[in-house]
């Protein structure tokens, strides 16, 4: 930027108005038990948002039709850090359930 006023304005915004992630609002047990369709969940082993081990156990206990995959070394944004793997798993999941349905 060449305009010092615009640069100061942008810098002020970055320094004084930091964005914050909203805390996640997990689904309650009753809502998870009510899921009656196949679900594939991909979790990053090193998620910064959830305890992966606990979340996996909770999903497996409450959603009988769920499959859970934990990607070793990945963080919370596993679909961004492991794009090809996430896309391949999604395609496999959809293809498998499309074949079963029809």
C-alpha positions as CSV (number, residue, x, y, z in Angstrom):
1,X,0.0,0.0,0.0
2,X,1.3,3.4,-0.9
3,X,-1.3,5.5,1.0
4,X,0.0,5.9,4.6
5,X,-3.5,6.6,5.9
6,X,-4.9,3.4,4.5
7,X,-2.0,1.4,5.8
8,X,-2.5,2.9,9.3
9,X,-6.2,2.1,9.1
10,X,-5.5,-1.5,8.1
11,X,-2.8,-1.9,10.8
12,X,-5.1,-0.4,13.4
13,X,-7.8,-2.9,12.5
14,X,-5.4,-5.9,12.7
15,X,-4.0,-4.8,16.1
16,X,-7.1,-3.7,17.8
17,X,-9.9,-5.8,16.4
18,X,-8.6,-9.4,16.4
19,X,-11.0,-12.0,15.2
20,X,-11.9,-14.7,17.6
21,X,-13.2,-18.2,16.9
22,X,-16.6,-18.8,18.3
23,X,-16.6,-21.6,20.8
24,X,-18.1,-24.8,19.2
25,X,-21.5,-25.8,20.3
26,X,-21.5,-29.6,20.3
27,X,-24.7,-31.6,19.5
28,X,-26.3,-33.1,22.6
29,X,-26.4,-36.9,23.1
30,X,-30.1,-37.1,22.2
31,X,-29.5,-35.3,18.9
32,X,-26.6,-37.6,18.0
33,X,-28.6,-40.7,18.9
34,X,-31.3,-39.5,16.5
35,X,-29.0,-39.6,13.5
36,X,-30.3,-42.5,11.5
37,X,-28.3,-42.2,8.2
38,X,-24.8,-43.3,7.4
39,X,-22.2,-40.8,8.5
40,X,-18.5,-40.6,7.8
41,X,-16.4,-38.4,10.1
42,X,-12.8,-37.5,9.4
43,X,-10.9,-36.2,12.4
44,X,-7.4,-34.8,12.6
45,X,-5.4,-36.5,15.3
46,X,-4.0,-33.2,16.5
47,X,-7.2,-31.1,16.4
48,X,-6.8,-27.8,18.1
49,X,-10.6,-27.7,18.8
50,X,-11.6,-31.1,20.1
51,X,-10.0,-34.0,21.9
52,X,-9.9,-36.4,19.0
53,X,-9.9,-39.6,21.1
54,X,-12.9,-38.4,23.2
55,X,-14.9,-37.2,20.1
56,X,-14.3,-40.4,18.3
57,X,-15.5,-42.5,21.2
58,X,-18.6,-40.3,21.6
59,X,-19.5,-40.6,17.9
60,X,-19.0,-44.3,17.8
61,X,-21.1,-44.8,21.0
62,X,-24.0,-42.5,19.9
63,X,-24.2,-42.8,16.1
64,X,-24.3,-46.5,15.2
65,X,-24.1,-45.9,11.5
66,X,-21.0,-43.7,11.7
67,X,-17.6,-44.5,10.6
68,X,-14.8,-42.5,12.0
69,X,-11.4,-42.0,10.5
70,X,-8.5,-40.3,12.3
71,X,-5.8,-38.8,10.1
72,X,-2.4,-39.2,11.9
73,X,-0.6,-35.9,12.3
74,X,-3.4,-33.7,11.0
75,X,-4.9,-30.8,12.8
76,X,-8.6,-29.7,12.9
77,X,-8.6,-28.5,9.3
78,X,-7.9,-31.9,8.0
79,X,-9.9,-31.4,4.8
80,X,-7.6,-28.5,4.0
81,X,-4.3,-30.0,5.0
82,X,-5.1,-33.4,3.4
83,X,-7.3,-32.4,0.5
84,X,-6.7,-35.4,-1.7
85,X,-7.3,-37.9,1.2
86,X,-10.4,-36.1,2.3
87,X,-11.8,-36.0,-1.2
88,X,-11.0,-39.6,-1.9
89,X,-12.7,-40.7,1.4
90,X,-15.8,-38.6,0.6
91,X,-16.0,-40.1,-2.9
92,X,-15.7,-43.6,-1.5
93,X,-18.3,-43.0,1.1
94,X,-20.8,-41.5,-1.4
95,X,-20.1,-44.1,-4.0
96,X,-20.6,-46.9,-1.5
97,X,-23.9,-45.6,-0.3
98,X,-25.1,-44.8,-3.7
99,X,-24.5,-48.4,-4.8
100,X,-26.2,-49.7,-1.7
101,X,-29.2,-47.5,-2.3
102,X,-29.8,-48.3,-5.8
